């Protein structure tokens, strides 16, 4: 009995100690998994792809202004018209990717915008891959990183990829139907190649590859073309003077880079120049300078003249059907749902920017205000850098190491300055700001005590990531709500209601007011061929004058007139006042409600 009792007691002891051991083993496994996720690039791939999927899925039917033109161009390309990619205003890379999606998936109208958002998701992955390549090349050029322990390398990796998530995914926006995420991917690839060619084992092929990549920038966005040559110049300054490579060979390498950049960009420049009838590297910069700095009017609806002589003479003005109210017609020769925004360079041909010091100063002040707003939004990173700088005063660091990668600071600053001369939006500059942020923190974080650096960076990330966490939570709530209660987007509802009114694909319509957000027309395959510039001018007409406008529109084949009544602006005006009969509200759009009036040709007995 005693021996059996002893055996029982020993077994009990074994059971009692197994629990804590297993718990510690589970905790160790959990910590190992978390460490692998948050401190390794492959773990951040999982995080970033998940975040992108969570953000894009509930917005899969979302489209903003420029998306209409990109979809139109992509449709032309997927149908075999490759010349559409030579549009002097819209870069060809983004619509080309959309065209691939349309060609492969052949979506119905309801599936077009989801295909566009699928392309955005793929571009988000491309941007992540480009940043990963940049981080790999850049970290290899940091001696302190190479000598650091695996734990410190993991913490530095965590900080850099978390900054990518905040500056790129969160600040640029993953669901915007614009090429800004593709621009970010290009910027990171260029920065990665810049780091690669600065390594001692670089060769001619690396400079050739860098030149080709810089040349491809113009296909993504015209603004990248002048920045390509700025990058080449700044990279040359960053080439180490104490390198074993002779200075003459460095000159030759950069000459090869420049020549390759020019050669790769030449086909697009040639195509755009042929379309414009003059040499051009893109018209977006000129037009945005006219609109943002010269305050050129009208904006985004073609140019019919009436401006000061120094701005030139319109070569392809939209045709004026009436003067009071101003009614434009633009059915030919430009294709697309809304031709005026499909090819702004065509409808504004002949316009010349005029430098005015006062207006330029005003533009710079406005840009400075926008940068100040961006700085306030990024204040946690600025505060962290200032704190690290204060703590590192008196501690020396090799200036040569920073000078070697100095282009990672000066090139992004050049990009921010270029936009500052014309017009700044956060989505334009966030990829440059990320490079600046990483360069500054790299210059400071290895100069202070390890624990202090970890504390400052962790505090900055904790505050910065909080809004991103709330955004992700909101997206998950939207996903759950959409599964429980599916609701069509506003433009889909409007499109269906217009179909119920009898409009058919190919029908011509006219818009009174803002037309850039007329995605319902694309959905229904309608063509906007006429526009009343100021809806209030039309809504205030007496019945006789309103009828005169309607008959004029009907005479050119317009089947329906669509009016947007904005909340708080013209919401109290009923369409055409006493012409209430025949008007039908078809849904909400752009902060107001849309009403449609079906038109009949003059003399039709049913009119």
Secondary structure, DSSP 4 states (H G I P E B T S, - for coil): -HHHHHHHHHHHHHHHHHHHHHHHHHHHHHHHHHHHHHSSHHHHHHHHHHHHHHHHHTTTT---HHHHHHHHHHHHHHTT-GGGGG-SSS-HHHHHHHHHHHHHH---HHHHHHHHHHHHHHHHHHHHHHHHHHHHHHHHT-HHHHHS-HHHHHHHHHHHHHHHIIIIIIHH-SS-SSTHHHHHHHHHHHHHHHHHHTSTT--HHHHHHHHHHHHHHHHH-THHHHHHHHHHHHHHHHS-TTSSS-HHHHHHHHHHHHHHHHHHHHHHHHHHHHHHTS--S-SHHHHHHHHHTS--SS-SS---S-S-GGG---SSPPEEEETTTTEEE--SS--SSBHHHH-HHHHTTT------HHHHHHHHHHHHHHHHHHHHHTHHHHHHHHHHHHHHTT----HHHHHHTTHHHHHHHHHHHHHHHH---HHHHHHHHHHHHHHHHHHHHTTS-HHHHHHHHHHHHHHHHHHHHHHHHHHHHHHHHHHHS----HHHHHHHHHHHTT--TT-EEEEES--TT-HHHHHHT-EEEEEES-HHHHHTS-HHHHHHHHHHHHHTTEEEEEEEEETTTTTTPPTTTT--TTEEEEEEETTEEEEEEE---TT-TT-
